[in-house]
């Protein structure tokens, strides 16, 4: 792909947000995937961030986002707190917490394509699907209905 000059300004980030304390699926349950999608869509509607790509695994959210009105440092923690609050409210018997979350700044087209490919094939590599197009909770199928 050819990108225009300054295509990665504002910054694009690859984020991994694993949840701890889950005994089963979390983010691939429709109820929770819809909740995360609604929060992301709200933040996009308010121009705080822009979702470029995503994959929800049973116990982790993988996102590529572009900064908007807020920098990653200002957006990320409140987003994670809101998601966790909603999940724990709906699932009081299992109080979940975030595990070791990571971020990587995407600075060029090669890094963007590498992470996009990774997001696409994560469910296959994890044994959750035989084909990326058969996995519901990614940007390809967008069952979560995130505004892309």
Backbone as CSV, one residue per row, in Angstrom:
resi,resn,N_x,N_y,N_z,CA_x,CA_y,CA_z,C_x,C_y,C_z
1,UNK,0.823,-1.178,0.000,0.000,0.000,0.000,0.867,1.241,0.000
2,UNK,0.393,2.243,-0.676,1.063,3.539,-0.652,0.294,4.455,0.286
3,UNK,1.025,5.104,1.158,0.410,6.012,2.111,0.849,7.429,1.792
4,UNK,-0.034,8.364,2.023,0.284,9.767,1.818,1.301,10.229,2.856
5,UNK,2.046,11.268,2.539,2.926,11.825,3.577,2.101,12.187,4.805
6,UNK,2.662,11.999,5.948,2.005,12.277,7.235,0.816,11.359,7.509
7,UNK,0.794,10.175,6.876,-0.311,9.231,7.074,-0.385,8.726,8.511
8,UNK,0.721,8.836,9.246,0.733,8.333,10.623,0.824,9.478,11.629
9,UNK,0.279,10.611,11.208,0.181,11.769,12.075,-1.228,12.323,11.913
10,UNK,-2.143,12.213,12.860,-1.917,11.859,14.247,-1.494,10.400,14.408
11,UNK,-0.877,10.113,15.557,-0.304,8.789,15.783,-1.325,7.650,15.707
12,UNK,-0.834,6.522,15.214,-1.592,5.267,15.174,-0.930,4.333,16.178
13,UNK,-1.765,3.629,16.953,-1.262,2.742,18.014,-1.853,1.345,17.868
14,UNK,-1.036,0.349,18.193,-1.485,-1.043,18.319,-1.563,-1.326,19.812
15,UNK,-2.743,-1.709,20.285,-2.994,-1.928,21.712,-3.427,-3.358,21.974
16,UNK,-2.930,-3.924,23.058,-3.347,-5.249,23.508,-3.792,-5.108,24.951
17,UNK,-5.059,-5.477,25.216,-5.641,-5.339,26.542,-6.191,-6.688,27.005
18,UNK,-5.355,-7.498,27.685,-5.851,-8.782,28.195,-6.555,-8.603,29.540
19,UNK,-7.541,-9.432,29.777,-8.272,-9.383,31.039,-7.838,-10.587,31.885
20,UNK,-7.736,-10.377,33.195,-7.354,-11.435,34.129,-8.558,-11.816,34.981
21,UNK,-8.585,-13.071,35.384,-9.635,-13.537,36.275,-10.827,-14.148,35.582
22,UNK,-10.789,-14.263,34.262,-11.909,-14.848,33.515,-11.754,-16.359,33.473
23,UNK,-12.850,-17.059,33.699,-12.822,-18.519,33.597,-13.306,-18.990,32.227
24,UNK,-13.810,-18.099,31.434,-14.300,-18.450,30.098,-14.175,-17.262,29.171
25,UNK,-15.003,-17.279,28.157,-15.000,-16.197,27.185,-15.527,-14.913,27.816
26,UNK,-14.936,-13.822,27.430,-15.449,-12.521,27.851,-15.812,-11.724,26.606
27,UNK,-14.814,-11.320,25.848,-15.040,-10.382,24.751,-15.621,-11.011,23.490
28,UNK,-15.738,-12.343,23.446,-16.415,-12.983,22.315,-17.836,-13.397,22.681
29,UNK,-18.301,-12.991,23.838,-19.723,-13.111,24.161,-20.390,-11.875,23.567
30,UNK,-21.480,-12.081,22.877,-22.142,-10.972,22.182,-22.407,-9.792,23.107
31,UNK,-22.873,-10.073,24.290,-23.218,-9.028,25.251,-22.023,-8.107,25.541
32,UNK,-20.848,-8.703,25.765,-19.663,-7.925,26.109,-19.027,-7.295,24.874
33,UNK,-19.033,-8.003,23.760,-18.511,-7.432,22.515,-19.333,-6.211,22.119
34,UNK,-20.643,-6.298,22.262,-21.512,-5.154,21.948,-21.216,-3.966,22.862
35,UNK,-20.938,-4.264,24.127,-20.643,-3.214,25.091,-19.333,-2.497,24.734
36,UNK,-18.300,-3.258,24.395,-17.018,-2.660,23.999,-17.197,-1.863,22.712
37,UNK,-17.925,-2.435,21.757,-18.162,-1.750,20.481,-18.903,-0.435,20.701
38,UNK,-19.899,-0.435,21.569,-20.658,0.792,21.846,-19.747,1.872,22.431
39,UNK,-18.849,1.485,23.326,-17.920,2.449,23.926,-16.960,2.987,22.865
40,UNK,-16.423,2.100,22.017,-15.527,2.541,20.949,-16.256,3.447,19.961
41,UNK,-17.477,3.068,19.591,-18.240,3.898,18.648,-18.575,5.265,19.246
42,UNK,-18.874,5.302,20.526,-19.144,6.573,21.194,-17.894,7.459,21.181
43,UNK,-16.751,6.861,21.496,-15.506,7.625,21.493,-15.155,8.108,20.087
44,UNK,-15.499,7.307,19.079,-15.268,7.744,17.702,-16.235,8.861,17.316
45,UNK,-17.487,8.713,17.707,-18.487,9.738,17.418,-18.068,11.089,18.013
46,UNK,-17.448,11.031,19.193,-16.980,12.245,19.859,-15.575,12.653,19.410
47,UNK,-15.064,11.985,18.380,-13.761,12.291,17.762,-12.589,12.163,18.728
48,UNK,-12.741,11.308,19.753,-11.637,11.110,20.690,-10.550,10.240,20.066
49,UNK,-10.974,9.199,19.339,-10.057,8.275,18.662,-10.736,7.815,17.379
50,UNK,-10.015,7.062,16.577,-10.567,6.412,15.382,-10.064,4.981,15.363
51,UNK,-10.972,4.005,15.290,-10.579,2.594,15.214,-10.192,2.277,13.778
52,UNK,-8.981,1.789,13.595,-8.482,1.403,12.281,-8.709,-0.086,12.026
53,UNK,-8.548,-0.899,13.075,-8.624,-2.359,12.939,-8.843,-2.937,14.327
54,UNK,-9.433,-4.139,14.417,-9.614,-4.757,15.728,-9.784,-6.264,15.608
55,UNK,-9.500,-6.943,16.704,-9.835,-8.347,16.908,-10.123,-8.512,18.395
56,UNK,-11.267,-9.113,18.697,-11.582,-9.467,20.076,-11.311,-10.952,20.228
57,UNK,-10.446,-11.314,21.160,-10.230,-12.708,21.528,-11.053,-12.959,22.787
58,UNK,-11.227,-14.210,23.195,-12.068,-14.468,24.366,-11.684,-13.663,25.605
59,UNK,-10.392,-13.451,25.840,-10.001,-12.712,27.040,-9.025,-11.566,26.742
60,UNK,-9.110,-11.001,25.544,-8.249,-9.852,25.212,-8.854,-9.047,24.071
61,UNK,-8.618,-7.753,24.126,-8.997,-6.837,23.053,-7.712,-6.398,22.358
62,UNK,-7.687,-6.530,21.049,-6.567,-6.051,20.239,-7.108,-4.962,19.324
63,UNK,-6.504,-3.787,19.381,-6.985,-2.644,18.600,-5.840,-1.936,17.896
64,UNK,-6.147,-1.367,16.755,-5.296,-0.340,16.163,-6.159,0.907,16.123
65,UNK,-5.701,1.931,16.807,-6.462,3.179,16.863,-5.599,4.346,16.426
66,UNK,-6.265,5.360,15.931,-5.616,6.622,15.579,-6.076,7.657,16.601
67,UNK,-5.132,8.395,17.138,-5.488,9.444,18.089,-6.377,10.479,17.428
68,UNK,-7.294,11.014,18.216,-8.165,12.089,17.752,-7.985,13.282,18.667
69,UNK,-9.076,13.688,19.304,-9.029,14.834,20.208,-8.200,14.543,21.453
70,UNK,-8.045,13.263,21.791,-7.249,12.880,22.957,-6.029,12.077,22.533
71,UNK,-4.936,12.289,23.244,-3.764,11.443,23.042,-4.053,10.077,23.652
72,UNK,-3.271,9.094,23.282,-3.447,7.750,23.833,-3.403,7.781,25.354
73,UNK,-2.458,8.521,25.917,-2.317,8.584,27.371,-3.575,9.083,28.071
74,UNK,-4.302,9.987,27.442,-5.523,10.525,28.044,-6.744,9.655,27.774
75,UNK,-6.754,8.920,26.668,-7.915,8.122,26.289,-7.909,6.717,26.867
76,UNK,-6.758,6.058,26.838,-6.672,4.632,27.086,-7.158,4.214,28.470
77,UNK,-6.638,4.800,29.537,-7.017,4.374,30.889,-8.503,4.588,31.176
78,UNK,-9.094,5.750,30.856,-10.538,5.895,31.080,-11.364,4.892,30.265
79,UNK,-10.925,4.594,29.034,-11.620,3.590,28.227,-11.570,2.230,28.920
80,UNK,-10.380,1.810,29.348,-10.242,0.506,30.011,-11.049,0.464,31.306
81,UNK,-11.031,1.538,32.082,-11.801,1.584,33.327,-13.298,1.442,33.051
82,UNK,-13.792,2.137,32.030,-15.223,2.075,31.696,-15.629,0.678,31.238
83,UNK,-14.801,0.061,30.410,-15.101,-1.305,29.937,-15.129,-2.268,31.111
84,UNK,-14.110,-2.212,31.956,-14.030,-3.125,33.100,-15.197,-2.916,34.067
85,UNK,-15.562,-1.675,34.303,-16.706,-1.377,35.183,-17.982,-2.018,34.629
86,UNK,-18.217,-1.866,33.330,-19.420,-2.440,32.717,-19.403,-3.962,32.738
87,UNK,-18.256,-4.558,32.423,-18.148,-6.030,32.433,-18.377,-6.559,33.843
88,UNK,-17.736,-5.951,34.829,-17.889,-6.426,36.210,-19.304,-6.201,36.735
89,UNK,-19.975,-5.168,36.247,-21.369,-4.935,36.632,-22.273,-6.044,36.083
90,UNK,-22.009,-6.474,34.856,-22.820,-7.518,34.237,-22.447,-8.914,34.709
91,UNK,-21.270,-9.046,35.300,-20.767,-10.359,35.702,-20.222,-10.258,37.131
92,UNK,-21.071,-9.967,38.123,-20.579,-9.705,39.479,-19.929,-10.905,40.158
93,UNK,-20.242,-12.113,39.711,-19.647,-13.303,40.335,-18.168,-13.452,39.992
94,UNK,-17.725,-12.836,38.936,-16.328,-12.885,38.502,-15.816,-11.460,38.360
95,UNK,-15.126,-10.947,39.341,-14.585,-9.598,39.237,-13.266,-9.652,38.474
96,UNK,-13.288,-9.114,37.278,-12.139,-9.173,36.392,-11.253,-7.943,36.572
97,UNK,-10.018,-8.071,36.131,-9.086,-6.941,36.124,-8.273,-7.015,34.837
98,UNK,-7.641,-5.910,34.507,-6.804,-5.911,33.316,-5.471,-6.547,33.642
99,UNK,-4.977,-7.353,32.709,-3.645,-7.920,32.832,-2.620,-6.922,32.316
100,UNK,-1.471,-7.425,31.918,-0.388,-6.576,31.406,-0.766,-6.051,30.022
101,UNK,-1.172,-4.789,29.934,-1.546,-4.218,28.644,-0.323,-3.572,27.990
102,UNK,-0.330,-3.576,26.670,0.813,-3.048,25.926,0.341,-2.105,24.824
103,UNK,1.254,-1.239,24.429,0.991,-0.345,23.307,2.246,-0.251,22.455
104,UNK,2.038,-0.100,21.168,3.140,0.083,20.230,2.727,1.148,19.226
105,UNK,3.561,2.141,19.047,3.248,3.175,18.065,3.594,2.657,16.676
106,UNK,2.647,2.817,15.758,2.831,2.427,14.361,3.358,3.661,13.634
107,UNK,4.561,3.546,13.086,5.188,4.732,12.518,5.324,4.701,11.007
108,UNK,5.050,3.546,10.383,5.200,3.490,8.924,4.288,2.416,8.333
109,UNK,4.225,2.378,7.029,3.329,1.468,6.316,3.662,0.010,6.590
110,UNK,4.942,-0.340,6.679,5.318,-1.727,6.943,4.798,-2.197,8.301
111,UNK,4.956,-1.371,9.322,4.467,-1.722,10.653,2.945,-1.824,10.663
112,UNK,2.282,-0.928,9.961,0.816,-0.966,9.885,0.351,-2.264,9.228
113,UNK,0.939,-2.615,8.109,0.553,-3.842,7.400,0.870,-5.078,8.221
114,UNK,2.008,-5.083,8.931,2.375,-6.213,9.787,1.323,-6.420,10.880
115,UNK,0.952,-5.354,11.567,-0.039,-5.466,12.649,-1.434,-5.785,12.106
116,UNK,-1.792,-5.273,10.960,-3.089,-5.615,10.346,-3.152,-7.102,10.036
117,UNK,-2.078,-7.621,9.483,-1.995,-9.059,9.180,-2.088,-9.873,10.473
118,UNK,-1.377,-9.432,11.498,-1.418,-10.120,12.784,-2.837,-10.136,13.352
119,UNK,-3.510,-8.994,13.324,-4.882,-8.930,13.826,-5.794,-9.864,13.056
120,UNK,-5.595,-9.939,11.758,-6.417,-10.795,10.914,-6.238,-12.267,11.255
121,UNK,-4.996,-12.682,11.487,-4.709,-14.104,11.680,-4.622,-14.558,13.134
122,UNK,-4.713,-13.668,14.101,-4.670,-14.073,15.512,-5.661,-15.188,15.854
123,UNK,-6.918,-15.094,15.437,-7.861,-16.170,15.782,-7.461,-17.524,15.188
124,UNK,-6.848,-17.521,14.028,-6.391,-18.762,13.408,-5.217,-19.323,14.194
125,UNK,-4.252,-18.479,14.512,-3.079,-18.919,15.264,-3.436,-19.419,16.652
126,UNK,-4.499,-18.864,17.238,-4.946,-19.279,18.581,-5.885,-20.482,18.531
127,UNK,-6.191,-20.984,17.334,-7.066,-22.142,17.194,-8.543,-21.830,17.352
128,UNK,-8.932,-20.578,17.210,-10.329,-20.180,17.365,-11.103,-20.209,16.052
129,UNK,-10.377,-20.275,14.933,-11.000,-20.309,13.609,-10.019,-20.976,12.648
130,UNK,-10.550,-21.505,11.570,-9.675,-22.097,10.552,-9.354,-21.101,9.450
131,UNK,-10.114,-20.036,9.403,-9.945,-19.005,8.377,-10.296,-17.660,9.020
132,UNK,-9.507,-16.612,8.781,-9.820,-15.314,9.390,-11.210,-14.802,9.032
133,UNK,-11.674,-15.143,7.839,-12.999,-14.682,7.426,-14.119,-15.420,8.145
134,UNK,-13.782,-16.503,8.836,-14.778,-17.251,9.596,-14.854,-16.842,11.053
135,UNK,-14.065,-15.868,11.453,-14.051,-15.410,12.840,-14.898,-14.147,12.949
136,UNK,-15.875,-14.169,13.827,-16.866,-13.085,13.886,-16.320,-11.763,14.425
137,UNK,-15.454,-11.823,15.433,-15.084,-10.600,16.149,-13.749,-10.031,15.679
138,UNK,-13.717,-9.669,14.401,-12.570,-8.957,13.848,-13.070,-7.948,12.828
139,UNK,-12.169,-7.152,12.306,-12.547,-6.097,11.370,-13.118,-6.632,10.068
140,UNK,-12.744,-7.843,9.709,-13.216,-8.419,8.453,-14.725,-8.662,8.511
141,UNK,-15.182,-9.318,9.567,-16.607,-9.642,9.695,-17.384,-8.591,10.473
142,UNK,-16.730,-7.940,11.391,-17.292,-6.831,12.156,-18.665,-7.134,12.759
143,UNK,-18.777,-8.311,13.352,-20.022,-8.669,14.033,-20.315,-7.714,15.209
144,UNK,-19.254,-7.135,15.764,-19.435,-6.183,16.862,-19.970,-4.836,16.371
145,UNK,-19.958,-4.632,15.069,-20.485,-3.415,14.450,-19.759,-2.148,14.919
146,UNK,-18.442,-2.214,14.867,-17.629,-1.033,15.180,-17.551,-0.199,13.899
147,UNK,-17.724,1.090,14.028,-17.647,1.986,12.877,-16.196,2.028,12.374
148,UNK,-15.977,1.431,11.223,-14.624,1.390,10.663,-14.533,2.307,9.459
